[in-house]
């Protein structure tokens, strides 16, 4: 199993993979820890939300926008 993040606009359209990191993780925990450390950089690069994938299966989608 491989875990990864798909980077998306606010309406769920995937962003260009060439501009975003293509990290693969061996566990969900590793993927979530990485996101916790890098979410602000991803948001600054244009990602409004991310979707966690286990291979090709969608696990969940999460906003990268700071709460108001």
mmCIF file as Biopython writes it, N, C-alpha, C and O atoms, coordinates in Angstrom:
data_model
#
loop_
_atom_site.group_PDB
_atom_site.id
_atom_site.type_symbol
_atom_site.label_atom_id
_atom_site.label_alt_id
_atom_site.label_comp_id
_atom_site.label_asym_id
_atom_site.label_entity_id
_atom_site.label_seq_id
_atom_site.pdbx_PDB_ins_code
_atom_site.Cartn_x
_atom_site.Cartn_y
_atom_site.Cartn_z
_atom_site.occupancy
_atom_site.B_iso_or_equiv
_atom_site.auth_seq_id
_atom_site.auth_asym_id
_atom_site.pdbx_PDB_model_num
ATOM 1   N N  . UNK A ? 1  ? 0.825   -1.184 0.000   1.0 0.0 1  A 1 
ATOM 2   C CA . UNK A ? 1  ? 0.000   0.000  0.000   1.0 0.0 1  A 1 
ATOM 3   C C  . UNK A ? 1  ? 0.867   1.246  0.000   1.0 0.0 1  A 1 
ATOM 4   O O  . UNK A ? 1  ? 1.880   1.323  0.696   1.0 0.0 1  A 1 
ATOM 5   N N  . UNK A ? 2  ? 0.449   2.215  -0.793  1.0 0.0 2  A 1 
ATOM 6   C CA . UNK A ? 2  ? 1.122   3.510  -0.825  1.0 0.0 2  A 1 
ATOM 7   C C  . UNK A ? 2  ? 0.106   4.595  -0.495  1.0 0.0 2  A 1 
ATOM 8   O O  . UNK A ? 2  ? -1.024  4.580  -0.985  1.0 0.0 2  A 1 
ATOM 9   N N  . UNK A ? 3  ? 0.517   5.512  0.320   1.0 0.0 3  A 1 
ATOM 10  C CA . UNK A ? 3  ? -0.320  6.640  0.714   1.0 0.0 3  A 1 
ATOM 11  C C  . UNK A ? 3  ? 0.231   7.895  0.063   1.0 0.0 3  A 1 
ATOM 12  O O  . UNK A ? 3  ? 1.446   8.077  -0.010  1.0 0.0 3  A 1 
ATOM 13  N N  . UNK A ? 4  ? -0.654  8.761  -0.408  1.0 0.0 4  A 1 
ATOM 14  C CA . UNK A ? 4  ? -0.212  10.000 -1.051  1.0 0.0 4  A 1 
ATOM 15  C C  . UNK A ? 4  ? -1.293  11.059 -0.909  1.0 0.0 4  A 1 
ATOM 16  O O  . UNK A ? 4  ? -2.425  10.774 -0.519  1.0 0.0 4  A 1 
ATOM 17  N N  . UNK A ? 5  ? -0.915  12.275 -1.232  1.0 0.0 5  A 1 
ATOM 18  C CA . UNK A ? 5  ? -1.842  13.407 -1.205  1.0 0.0 5  A 1 
ATOM 19  C C  . UNK A ? 5  ? -2.090  13.891 -2.619  1.0 0.0 5  A 1 
ATOM 20  O O  . UNK A ? 5  ? -1.169  13.961 -3.432  1.0 0.0 5  A 1 
ATOM 21  N N  . UNK A ? 6  ? -3.339  14.224 -2.910  1.0 0.0 6  A 1 
ATOM 22  C CA . UNK A ? 6  ? -3.674  14.909 -4.166  1.0 0.0 6  A 1 
ATOM 23  C C  . UNK A ? 6  ? -3.976  16.352 -3.777  1.0 0.0 6  A 1 
ATOM 24  O O  . UNK A ? 6  ? -4.763  16.604 -2.864  1.0 0.0 6  A 1 
ATOM 25  N N  . UNK A ? 7  ? -3.353  17.291 -4.467  1.0 0.0 7  A 1 
ATOM 26  C CA . UNK A ? 7  ? -3.486  18.709 -4.161  1.0 0.0 7  A 1 
ATOM 27  C C  . UNK A ? 7  ? -4.535  19.299 -5.099  1.0 0.0 7  A 1 
ATOM 28  O O  . UNK A ? 7  ? -4.507  19.052 -6.305  1.0 0.0 7  A 1 
ATOM 29  N N  . UNK A ? 8  ? -5.468  20.085 -4.537  1.0 0.0 8  A 1 
ATOM 30  C CA . UNK A ? 8  ? -6.630  20.527 -5.298  1.0 0.0 8  A 1 
ATOM 31  C C  . UNK A ? 8  ? -6.946  22.005 -5.078  1.0 0.0 8  A 1 
ATOM 32  O O  . UNK A ? 8  ? -6.528  22.616 -4.094  1.0 0.0 8  A 1 
ATOM 33  N N  . UNK A ? 9  ? -7.697  22.556 -6.029  1.0 0.0 9  A 1 
ATOM 34  C CA . UNK A ? 9  ? -8.261  23.893 -5.866  1.0 0.0 9  A 1 
ATOM 35  C C  . UNK A ? 9  ? -9.433  23.792 -4.891  1.0 0.0 9  A 1 
ATOM 36  O O  . UNK A ? 9  ? -9.779  22.696 -4.449  1.0 0.0 9  A 1 
ATOM 37  N N  . UNK A ? 10 ? -10.029 24.900 -4.563  1.0 0.0 10 A 1 
ATOM 38  C CA . UNK A ? 10 ? -11.157 24.904 -3.636  1.0 0.0 10 A 1 
ATOM 39  C C  . UNK A ? 10 ? -12.379 24.158 -4.132  1.0 0.0 10 A 1 
ATOM 40  O O  . UNK A ? 10 ? -13.209 23.731 -3.331  1.0 0.0 10 A 1 
ATOM 41  N N  . UNK A ? 11 ? -12.505 23.993 -5.457  1.0 0.0 11 A 1 
ATOM 42  C CA . UNK A ? 11 ? -13.649 23.264 -5.996  1.0 0.0 11 A 1 
ATOM 43  C C  . UNK A ? 11 ? -13.304 21.812 -6.340  1.0 0.0 11 A 1 
ATOM 44  O O  . UNK A ? 11 ? -14.081 21.126 -7.003  1.0 0.0 11 A 1 
ATOM 45  N N  . UNK A ? 12 ? -12.137 21.351 -5.887  1.0 0.0 12 A 1 
ATOM 46  C CA . UNK A ? 12 ? -11.768 19.946 -6.049  1.0 0.0 12 A 1 
ATOM 47  C C  . UNK A ? 12 ? -11.014 19.604 -7.316  1.0 0.0 12 A 1 
ATOM 48  O O  . UNK A ? 12 ? -10.738 18.431 -7.564  1.0 0.0 12 A 1 
ATOM 49  N N  . UNK A ? 13 ? -10.674 20.594 -8.123  1.0 0.0 13 A 1 
ATOM 50  C CA . UNK A ? 13 ? -9.910  20.331 -9.344  1.0 0.0 13 A 1 
ATOM 51  C C  . UNK A ? 13 ? -8.447  20.070 -8.977  1.0 0.0 13 A 1 
ATOM 52  O O  . UNK A ? 13 ? -7.830  20.885 -8.291  1.0 0.0 13 A 1 
ATOM 53  N N  . UNK A ? 14 ? -7.888  18.945 -9.425  1.0 0.0 14 A 1 
ATOM 54  C CA . UNK A ? 14 ? -6.480  18.653 -9.107  1.0 0.0 14 A 1 
ATOM 55  C C  . UNK A ? 14 ? -5.537  19.707 -9.685  1.0 0.0 14 A 1 
ATOM 56  O O  . UNK A ? 14 ? -5.735  20.196 -10.798 1.0 0.0 14 A 1 
ATOM 57  N N  . UNK A ? 15 ? -4.522  20.041 -8.918  1.0 0.0 15 A 1 
ATOM 58  C CA . UNK A ? 15 ? -3.487  20.967 -9.374  1.0 0.0 15 A 1 
ATOM 59  C C  . UNK A ? 15 ? -2.443  20.217 -10.180 1.0 0.0 15 A 1 
ATOM 60  O O  . UNK A ? 15 ? -2.351  18.992 -10.095 1.0 0.0 15 A 1 
ATOM 61  N N  . UNK A ? 16 ? -1.664  20.939 -10.954 1.0 0.0 16 A 1 
ATOM 62  C CA . UNK A ? 16 ? -0.597  20.372 -11.777 1.0 0.0 16 A 1 
ATOM 63  C C  . UNK A ? 16 ? 0.429   19.689 -10.880 1.0 0.0 16 A 1 
ATOM 64  O O  . UNK A ? 16 ? 1.027   20.327 -10.014 1.0 0.0 16 A 1 
ATOM 65  N N  . UNK A ? 17 ? 0.630   18.393 -11.090 1.0 0.0 17 A 1 
ATOM 66  C CA . UNK A ? 17 ? 1.561   17.612 -10.263 1.0 0.0 17 A 1 
ATOM 67  C C  . UNK A ? 17 ? 3.002   18.102 -10.353 1.0 0.0 17 A 1 
ATOM 68  O O  . UNK A ? 17 ? 3.784   17.889 -9.426  1.0 0.0 17 A 1 
ATOM 69  N N  . UNK A ? 18 ? 3.364   18.752 -11.454 1.0 0.0 18 A 1 
ATOM 70  C CA . UNK A ? 18 ? 4.746   19.211 -11.615 1.0 0.0 18 A 1 
ATOM 71  C C  . UNK A ? 18 ? 5.101   20.302 -10.620 1.0 0.0 18 A 1 
ATOM 72  O O  . UNK A ? 18 ? 6.271   20.482 -10.284 1.0 0.0 18 A 1 
ATOM 73  N N  . UNK A ? 19 ? 4.096   21.034 -10.146 1.0 0.0 19 A 1 
ATOM 74  C CA . UNK A ? 19 ? 4.344   22.136 -9.226  1.0 0.0 19 A 1 
ATOM 75  C C  . UNK A ? 19 ? 4.212   21.732 -7.760  1.0 0.0 19 A 1 
ATOM 76  O O  . UNK A ? 19 ? 4.544   22.517 -6.872  1.0 0.0 19 A 1 
ATOM 77  N N  . UNK A ? 20 ? 3.733   20.524 -7.498  1.0 0.0 20 A 1 
ATOM 78  C CA . UNK A ? 20 ? 3.491   20.082 -6.130  1.0 0.0 20 A 1 
ATOM 79  C C  . UNK A ? 20 ? 4.349   18.852 -5.819  1.0 0.0 20 A 1 
ATOM 80  O O  . UNK A ? 20 ? 4.732   18.111 -6.724  1.0 0.0 20 A 1 
ATOM 81  N N  . UNK A ? 21 ? 4.645   18.643 -4.539  1.0 0.0 21 A 1 
ATOM 82  C CA . UNK A ? 21 ? 5.454   17.478 -4.162  1.0 0.0 21 A 1 
ATOM 83  C C  . UNK A ? 21 ? 4.758   16.168 -4.518  1.0 0.0 21 A 1 
ATOM 84  O O  . UNK A ? 21 ? 3.534   16.066 -4.436  1.0 0.0 21 A 1 
ATOM 85  N N  . UNK A ? 22 ? 5.529   15.183 -4.909  1.0 0.0 22 A 1 
ATOM 86  C CA . UNK A ? 22 ? 4.984   13.875 -5.259  1.0 0.0 22 A 1 
ATOM 87  C C  . UNK A ? 22 ? 5.365   12.815 -4.247  1.0 0.0 22 A 1 
ATOM 88  O O  . UNK A ? 22 ? 5.742   11.703 -4.617  1.0 0.0 22 A 1 
ATOM 89  N N  . UNK A ? 23 ? 5.268   13.153 -2.976  1.0 0.0 23 A 1 
ATOM 90  C CA . UNK A ? 23 ? 5.672   12.245 -1.903  1.0 0.0 23 A 1 
ATOM 91  C C  . UNK A ? 23 ? 4.776   11.001 -1.843  1.0 0.0 23 A 1 
ATOM 92  O O  . UNK A ? 23 ? 3.560   11.092 -2.008  1.0 0.0 23 A 1 
ATOM 93  N N  . UNK A ? 24 ? 5.393   9.851  -1.607  1.0 0.0 24 A 1 
ATOM 94  C CA . UNK A ? 24 ? 4.672   8.612  -1.313  1.0 0.0 24 A 1 
ATOM 95  C C  . UNK A ? 24 ? 5.065   8.171  0.086   1.0 0.0 24 A 1 
ATOM 96  O O  . UNK A ? 24 ? 6.219   8.316  0.490   1.0 0.0 24 A 1 
ATOM 97  N N  . UNK A ? 25 ? 4.093   7.627  0.831   1.0 0.0 25 A 1 
ATOM 98  C CA . UNK A ? 25 ? 4.323   7.252  2.217   1.0 0.0 25 A 1 
ATOM 99  C C  . UNK A ? 25 ? 3.940   5.793  2.429   1.0 0.0 25 A 1 
ATOM 100 O O  . UNK A ? 25 ? 3.077   5.263  1.730   1.0 0.0 25 A 1 
ATOM 101 N N  . UNK A ? 26 ? 4.581   5.153  3.390   1.0 0.0 26 A 1 
ATOM 102 C CA . UNK A ? 26 ? 4.301   3.748  3.668   1.0 0.0 26 A 1 
ATOM 103 C C  . UNK A ? 26 ? 3.172   3.560  4.681   1.0 0.0 26 A 1 
ATOM 104 O O  . UNK A ? 26 ? 2.691   2.444  4.878   1.0 0.0 26 A 1 
ATOM 105 N N  . UNK A ? 27 ? 2.749   4.654  5.324   1.0 0.0 27 A 1 
ATOM 106 C CA . UNK A ? 27 ? 1.647   4.558  6.292   1.0 0.0 27 A 1 
ATOM 107 C C  . UNK A ? 27 ? 0.822   5.836  6.277   1.0 0.0 27 A 1 
ATOM 108 O O  . UNK A ? 27 ? 1.296   6.898  5.875   1.0 0.0 27 A 1 
ATOM 109 N N  . UNK A ? 28 ? -0.407  5.710  6.720   1.0 0.0 28 A 1 
ATOM 110 C CA . UNK A ? 28 ? -1.293  6.867  6.840   1.0 0.0 28 A 1 
ATOM 111 C C  . UNK A ? 28 ? -0.712  7.871  7.818   1.0 0.0 28 A 1 
ATOM 112 O O  . UNK A ? 28 ? -0.739  9.075  7.562   1.0 0.0 28 A 1 
ATOM 113 N N  . UNK A ? 29 ? -0.188  7.391  8.934   1.0 0.0 29 A 1 
ATOM 114 C CA . UNK A ? 29 ? 0.393   8.277  9.930   1.0 0.0 29 A 1 
ATOM 115 C C  . UNK A ? 29 ? 1.540   9.104  9.390   1.0 0.0 29 A 1 
ATOM 116 O O  . UNK A ? 29 ? 1.648   10.292 9.692   1.0 0.0 29 A 1 
ATOM 117 N N  . UNK A ? 30 ? 2.401   8.482  8.590   1.0 0.0 30 A 1 
ATOM 118 C CA . UNK A ? 30 ? 3.515   9.224  7.979   1.0 0.0 30 A 1 
ATOM 119 C C  . UNK A ? 30 ? 2.993   10.312 7.047   1.0 0.0 30 A 1 
ATOM 120 O O  . UNK A ? 30 ? 3.509   11.430 7.039   1.0 0.0 30 A 1 
ATOM 121 N N  . UNK A ? 31 ? 1.969   9.981  6.262   1.0 0.0 31 A 1 
ATOM 122 C CA . UNK A ? 31 ? 1.386   10.958 5.332   1.0 0.0 31 A 1 
ATOM 123 C C  . UNK A ? 31 ? 0.778   12.126 6.101   1.0 0.0 31 A 1 
ATOM 124 O O  . UNK A ? 31 ? 0.974   13.282 5.727   1.0 0.0 31 A 1 
ATOM 125 N N  . UNK A ? 32 ? 0.050   11.837 7.160   1.0 0.0 32 A 1 
ATOM 126 C CA . UNK A ? 32 ? -0.596  12.886 7.940   1.0 0.0 32 A 1 
ATOM 127 C C  . UNK A ? 32 ? 0.419   13.739 8.693   1.0 0.0 32 A 1 
ATOM 128 O O  . UNK A ? 32 ? 0.239   14.951 8.811   1.0 0.0 32 A 1 
ATOM 129 N N  . UNK A ? 33 ? 1.475   13.126 9.201   1.0 0.0 33 A 1 
ATOM 130 C CA . UNK A ? 33 ? 2.534   13.892 9.864   1.0 0.0 33 A 1 
ATOM 131 C C  . UNK A ? 33 ? 3.202   14.840 8.879   1.0 0.0 33 A 1 
ATOM 132 O O  . UNK A ? 33 ? 3.437   16.007 9.191   1.0 0.0 33 A 1 
ATOM 133 N N  . UNK A ? 34 ? 3.508   14.331 7.686   1.0 0.0 34 A 1 
ATOM 134 C CA . UNK A ? 34 ? 4.140   15.161 6.653   1.0 0.0 34 A 1 
ATOM 135 C C  . UNK A ? 34 ? 3.250   16.356 6.321   1.0 0.0 34 A 1 
ATOM 136 O O  . UNK A ? 34 ? 3.731   17.484 6.208   1.0 0.0 34 A 1 
ATOM 137 N N  . UNK A ? 35 ? 1.944   16.100 6.165   1.0 0.0 35 A 1 
ATOM 138 C CA . UNK A ? 35 ? 1.028   17.196 5.844   1.0 0.0 35 A 1 
ATOM 139 C C  . UNK A ? 35 ? 1.010   18.222 6.967   1.0 0.0 35 A 1 
ATOM 140 O O  . UNK A ? 35 ? 0.995   19.425 6.707   1.0 0.0 35 A 1 
ATOM 141 N N  . UNK A ? 36 ? 1.013   17.759 8.209   1.0 0.0 36 A 1 
ATOM 142 C CA . UNK A ? 36 ? 1.025   18.675 9.340   1.0 0.0 36 A 1 
ATOM 143 C C  . UNK A ? 36 ? 2.238   19.593 9.342   1.0 0.0 36 A 1 
ATOM 144 O O  . UNK A ? 36 ? 2.168   20.720 9.831   1.0 0.0 36 A 1 
ATOM 145 N N  . UNK A ? 37 ? 3.332   19.119 8.804   1.0 0.0 37 A 1 
ATOM 146 C CA . UNK A ? 37 ? 4.565   19.902 8.754   1.0 0.0 37 A 1 
ATOM 147 C C  . UNK A ? 37 ? 4.654   20.786 7.509   1.0 0.0 37 A 1 
ATOM 148 O O  . UNK A ? 37 ? 5.451   21.724 7.479   1.0 0.0 37 A 1 
ATOM 149 N N  . UNK A ? 38 ? 3.855   20.502 6.487   1.0 0.0 38 A 1 
ATOM 150 C CA . UNK A ? 38 ? 4.017   21.178 5.196   1.0 0.0 38 A 1 
ATOM 151 C C  . UNK A ? 38 ? 2.769   21.871 4.664   1.0 0.0 38 A 1 
ATOM 152 O O  . UNK A ? 38 ? 2.817   22.440 3.573   1.0 0.0 38 A 1 
ATOM 153 N N  . UNK A ? 39 ? 1.655   21.846 5.390   1.0 0.0 39 A 1 
ATOM 154 C CA . UNK A ? 39 ? 0.409   22.362 4.841   1.0 0.0 39 A 1 
ATOM 155 C C  . UNK A ? 39 ? 0.477   23.845 4.491   1.0 0.0 39 A 1 
ATOM 156 O O  . UNK A ? 39 ? -0.129  24.261 3.503   1.0 0.0 39 A 1 
ATOM 157 N N  . UNK A ? 40 ? 1.180   24.638 5.251   1.0 0.0 40 A 1 
ATOM 158 C CA . UNK A ? 40 ? 1.245   26.075 4.963   1.0 0.0 40 A 1 
ATOM 159 C C  . UNK A ? 40 ? 1.984   26.338 3.652   1.0 0.0 40 A 1 
ATOM 160 O O  . UNK A ? 40 ? 1.574   27.202 2.877   1.0 0.0 40 A 1 
ATOM 161 N N  . UNK A ? 41 ? 3.063   25.607 3.397   1.0 0.0 41 A 1 
ATOM 162 C CA . UNK A ? 41 ? 3.787   25.761 2.130   1.0 0.0 41 A 1 
ATOM 163 C C  . UNK A ? 41 ? 2.909   25.350 0.957   1.0 0.0 41 A 1 
ATOM 164 O O  . UNK A ? 41 ? 2.935   25.988 -0.095  1.0 0.0 41 A 1 
ATOM 165 N N  . UNK A ? 42 ? 2.132   24.287 1.134   1.0 0.0 42 A 1 
ATOM 166 C CA . UNK A ? 42 ? 1.230   23.833 0.070   1.0 0.0 42 A 1 
ATOM 167 C C  . UNK A ? 42 ? 0.160   24.884 -0.211  1.0 0.0 42 A 1 
ATOM 168 O O  . UNK A ? 42 ? -0.166  25.155 -1.367  1.0 0.0 42 A 1 
ATOM 169 N N  . UNK A ? 43 ? -0.381  25.470 0.846   1.0 0.0 43 A 1 
ATOM 170 C CA . UNK A ? 43 ? -1.399  26.506 0.677   1.0 0.0 43 A 1 
ATOM 171 C C  . UNK A ? 43 ? -0.817  27.720 -0.042  1.0 0.0 43 A 1 
ATOM 172 O O  . UNK A ? 43 ? -1.462  28.296 -0.918  1.0 0.0 43 A 1 
ATOM 173 N N  . UNK A ? 44 ? 0.391   28.103 0.326   1.0 0.0 44 A 1 
ATOM 174 C CA . UNK A ? 44 ? 1.045   29.238 -0.332  1.0 0.0 44 A 1 
ATOM 175 C C  . UNK A ? 44 ? 1.336   28.940 -1.800  1.0 0.0 44 A 1 
ATOM 176 O O  . UNK A ? 44 ? 1.387   29.861 -2.616  1.0 0.0 44 A 1 
ATOM 177 N N  . UNK A ? 45 ? 1.526   27.671 -2.147  1.0 0.0 45 A 1 
ATOM 178 C CA . UNK A ? 45 ? 1.790   27.274 -3.533  1.0 0.0 45 A 1 
ATOM 179 C C  . UNK A ? 45 ? 0.509   27.149 -4.353  1.0 0.0 45 A 1 
ATOM 180 O O  . UNK A ? 45 ? 0.568   26.890 -5.555  1.0 0.0 45 A 1 
ATOM 181 N N  . UNK A ? 46 ? -0.657  27.333 -3.709  1.0 0.0 46 A 1 
ATOM 182 C CA . UNK A ? 46 ? -1.900  27.349 -4.456  1.0 0.0 46 A 1 
ATOM 183 C C  . UNK A ? 46 ? -2.894  26.247 -4.152  1.0 0.0 46 A 1 
ATOM 184 O O  . UNK A ? 46 ? -3.982  26.238 -4.727  1.0 0.0 46 A 1 
ATOM 185 N N  . UNK A ? 47 ? -2.560  25.315 -3.267  1.0 0.0 47 A 1 
ATOM 186 C CA . UNK A ? 47 ? -3.506  24.256 -2.907  1.0 0.0 47 A 1 
ATOM 187 C C  . UNK A ? 47 ? -4.503  24.787 -1.888  1.0 0.0 47 A 1 
ATOM 188 O O  . UNK A ? 47 ? -4.107  25.340 -0.862  1.0 0.0 47 A 1 
ATOM 189 N N  . UNK A ? 48 ? -5.790  24.624 -2.161  1.0 0.0 48 A 1 
ATOM 190 C CA . UNK A ? 48 ? -6.831  25.045 -1.223  1.0 0.0 48 A 1 
ATOM 191 C C  . UNK A ? 48 ? -7.295  23.877 -0.362  1.0 0.0 48 A 1 
ATOM 192 O O  . UNK A ? 48 ? -7.794  24.064 0.747   1.0 0.0 48 A 1 
ATOM 193 N N  . UNK A ? 49 ? -7.120  22.662 -0.895  1.0 0.0 49 A 1 
ATOM 194 C CA . UNK A ? 49 ? -7.488  21.459 -0.153  1.0 0.0 49 A 1 
ATOM 195 C C  . UNK A ? 49 ? -6.643  20.294 -0.638  1.0 0.0 49 A 1 
ATOM 196 O O  . UNK A ? 49 ? -6.031  20.354 -1.705  1.0 0.0 49 A 1 
ATOM 197 N N  . UNK A ? 50 ? -6.617  19.233 0.160   1.0 0.0 50 A 1 
ATOM 198 C CA . UNK A ? 50 ? -5.877  18.020 -0.195  1.0 0.0 50 A 1 
ATOM 199 C C  . UNK A ? 50 ? -6.783  16.814 0.020   1.0 0.0 50 A 1 
ATOM 200 O O  . UNK A ? 50 ? -7.691  16.838 0.851   1.0 0.0 50 A 1 
ATOM 201 N N  . UNK A ? 51 ? -6.517  15.767 -0.740  1.0 0.0 51 A 1 
ATOM 202 C CA . UNK A ? 51 ? -7.223  14.512 -0.568  1.0 0.0 51 A 1 
ATOM 203 C C  . UNK A ? 51 ? -6.194  13.423 -0.305  1.0 0.0 51 A 1 
ATOM 204 O O  . UNK A ? 51 ? -5.242  13.253 -1.067  1.0 0.0 51 A 1 
ATOM 205 N N  . UNK A ? 52 ? -6.399  12.686 0.786   1.0 0.0 52 A 1 
ATOM 206 C CA . UNK A ? 52 ? -5.524  11.564 1.115   1.0 0.0 52 A 1 
ATOM 207 C C  . UNK A ? 52 ? -5.967  10.346 0.308   1.0 0.0 52 A 1 
ATOM 208 O O  . UNK A ? 52 ? -7.148  10.001 0.279   1.0 0.0 52 A 1 
ATOM 209 N N  . UNK A ? 53 ? -5.009  9.707  -0.342  1.0 0.0 53 A 1 
ATOM 210 C CA . UNK A ? 53 ? -5.271  8.517  -1.152  1.0 0.0 53 A 1 
ATOM 211 C C  . UNK A ? 53 ? -4.498  7.331  -0.603  1.0 0.0 53 A 1 
ATOM 212 O O  . UNK A ? 53 ? -3.329  7.455  -0.238  1.0 0.0 53 A 1 
ATOM 213 N N  . UNK A ? 54 ? -5.151  6.190  -0.548  1.0 0.0 54 A 1 
ATOM 214 C CA . UNK A ? 54 ? -4.487  4.918  -0.273  1.0 0.0 54 A 1 
ATOM 215 C C  . UNK A ? 54 ? -4.511  4.164  -1.589  1.0 0.0 54 A 1 
ATOM 216 O O  . UNK A ? 54 ? -5.552  3.649  -1.998  1.0 0.0 54 A 1 
ATOM 217 N N  . UNK A ? 55 ? -3.367  4.099  -2.251  1.0 0.0 55 A 1 
ATOM 218 C CA . UNK A ? 55 ? -3.288  3.651  -3.639  1.0 0.0 55 A 1 
ATOM 219 C C  . UNK A ? 55 ? -4.240  4.538  -4.453  1.0 0.0 55 A 1 
ATOM 220 O O  . UNK A ? 55 ? -3.984  5.737  -4.572  1.0 0.0 55 A 1 
ATOM 221 N N  . UNK A ? 56 ? -5.320  3.999  -5.013  1.0 0.0 56 A 1 
ATOM 222 C CA . UNK A ? 56 ? -6.270  4.807  -5.785  1.0 0.0 56 A 1 
ATOM 223 C C  . UNK A ? 56 ? -7.552  5.115  -5.024  1.0 0.0 56 A 1 
ATOM 224 O O  . UNK A ? 56 ? -8.455  5.749  -5.571  1.0 0.0 56 A 1 
ATOM 225 N N  . UNK A ? 57 ? -7.646  4.684  -3.787  1.0 0.0 57 A 1 
ATOM 226 C CA . UNK A ? 57 ? -8.862  4.869  -2.988  1.0 0.0 57 A 1 
ATOM 227 C C  . UNK A ? 57 ? -8.808  6.191  -2.224  1.0 0.0 57 A 1 
ATOM 228 O O  . UNK A ? 57 ? -7.827  6.484  -1.541  1.0 0.0 57 A 1 
ATOM 229 N N  . UNK A ? 58 ? -9.874  6.984  -2.347  1.0 0.0 58 A 1 
ATOM 230 C CA . UNK A ? 58 ? -9.982  8.232  -1.595  1.0 0.0 58 A 1 
ATOM 231 C C  . UNK A ? 58 ? -10.318 7.924  -0.140  1.0 0.0 58 A 1 
ATOM 232 O O  . UNK A ? 58 ? -11.280 7.214  0.152   1.0 0.0 58 A 1 
ATOM 233 N N  . UNK A ? 59 ? -9.502  8.473  0.774   1.0 0.0 59 A 1 
ATOM 234 C CA . UNK A ? 59 ? -9.739  8.280  2.207   1.0 0.0 59 A 1 
ATOM 235 C C  . UNK A ? 59 ? -10.519 9.471  2.768   1.0 0.0 59 A 1 
ATOM 236 O O  . UNK A ? 59 ? -11.565 9.288  3.391   1.0 0.0 59 A 1 
ATOM 237 N N  . UNK A ? 60 ? -10.015 10.691 2.550   1.0 0.0 60 A 1 
ATOM 238 C CA . UNK A ? 60 ? -10.745 11.898 2.960   1.0 0.0 60 A 1 
ATOM 239 C C  . UNK A ? 60 ? -10.135 13.117 2.297   1.0 0.0 60 A 1 
ATOM 240 O O  . UNK A ? 60 ? -8.999  13.094 1.823   1.0 0.0 60 A 1 
ATOM 241 N N  . UNK A ? 61 ? -10.931 14.195 2.279   1.0 0.0 61 A 1 
ATOM 242 C CA . UNK A ? 61 ? -10.501 15.492 1.763   1.0 0.0 61 A 1 
ATOM 243 C C  . UNK A ? 61 ? -10.496 16.476 2.923   1.0 0.0 61 A 1 
ATOM 244 O O  . UNK A ? 61 ? -11.356 16.434 3.803   1.0 0.0 61 A 1 
ATOM 245 N N  . UNK A ? 62 ? -9.494  17.375 2.903   1.0 0.0 62 A 1 
ATOM 246 C CA . UNK A ? 62 ? -9.359  18.338 3.992   1.0 0.0 62 A 1 
ATOM 247 C C  . UNK A ? 62 ? -8.945  19.702 3.433   1.0 0.0 62 A 1 
ATOM 248 O O  . UNK A ? 62 ? -8.106  19.783 2.536   1.0 0.0 62 A 1 
ATOM 249 N N  . UNK A ? 63 ? -9.526  20.748 3.959   1.0 0.0 63 A 1 
ATOM 250 C CA . UNK A ? 63 ? -9.194  22.111 3.566   1.0 0.0 63 A 1 
ATOM 251 C C  . UNK A ? 63 ? -7.826  22.505 4.123   1.0 0.0 63 A 1 
ATOM 252 O O  . UNK A ? 63 ? -7.427  22.057 5.198   1.0 0.0 63 A 1 
ATOM 253 N N  . UNK A ? 64 ? -7.121  23.344 3.380   1.0 0.0 64 A 1 
ATOM 254 C CA . UNK A ? 64 ? -5.857  23.913 3.857   1.0 0.0 64 A 1 
ATOM 255 C C  . UNK A ? 64 ? -6.022  25.377 4.253   1.0 0.0 64 A 1 
ATOM 256 O O  . UNK A ? 64 ? -5.051  26.040 4.619   1.0 0.0 64 A 1 
ATOM 257 N N  . UNK A ? 65 ? -7.247  25.875 4.180   1.0 0.0 65 A 1 
ATOM 258 C CA . UNK A ? 65 ? -7.496  27.257 4.547   1.0 0.0 65 A 1 
ATOM 259 C C  . UNK A ? 65 ? -7.537  27.385 6.067   1.0 0.0 65 A 1 
ATOM 260 O O  . UNK A ? 65 ? -8.108  26.542 6.759   1.0 0.0 65 A 1 
ATOM 261 N N  . UNK A ? 66 ? -6.930  28.439 6.567   1.0 0.0 66 A 1 
ATOM 262 C CA . UNK A ? 66 ? -6.931  28.667 8.009   1.0 0.0 66 A 1 
ATOM 263 C C  . UNK A ? 66 ? -8.336  29.034 8.464   1.0 0.0 66 A 1 
ATOM 264 O O  . UNK A ? 66 ? -9.043  29.761 7.766   1.0 0.0 66 A 1 
ATOM 265 N N  . UNK A ? 67 ? -8.749  28.536 9.634   1.0 0.0 67 A 1 
ATOM 266 C CA . UNK A ? 67 ? -10.083 28.886 10.142  1.0 0.0 67 A 1 
ATOM 267 C C  . UNK A ? 67 ? -10.183 30.382 10.423  1.0 0.0 67 A 1 
ATOM 268 O O  . UNK A ? 67 ? -9.207  31.028 10.804  1.0 0.0 67 A 1 
ATOM 269 N N  . UNK A ? 68 ? -11.360 30.902 10.231  1.0 0.0 68 A 1 
ATOM 270 C CA . UNK A ? 68 ? -11.563 32.349 10.462  1.0 0.0 68 A 1 
ATOM 271 C C  . UNK A ? 68 ? -11.950 32.635 11.889  1.0 0.0 68 A 1 
ATOM 272 O O  . UNK A ? 68 ? -12.157 33.792 12.253  1.0 0.0 68 A 1 
#
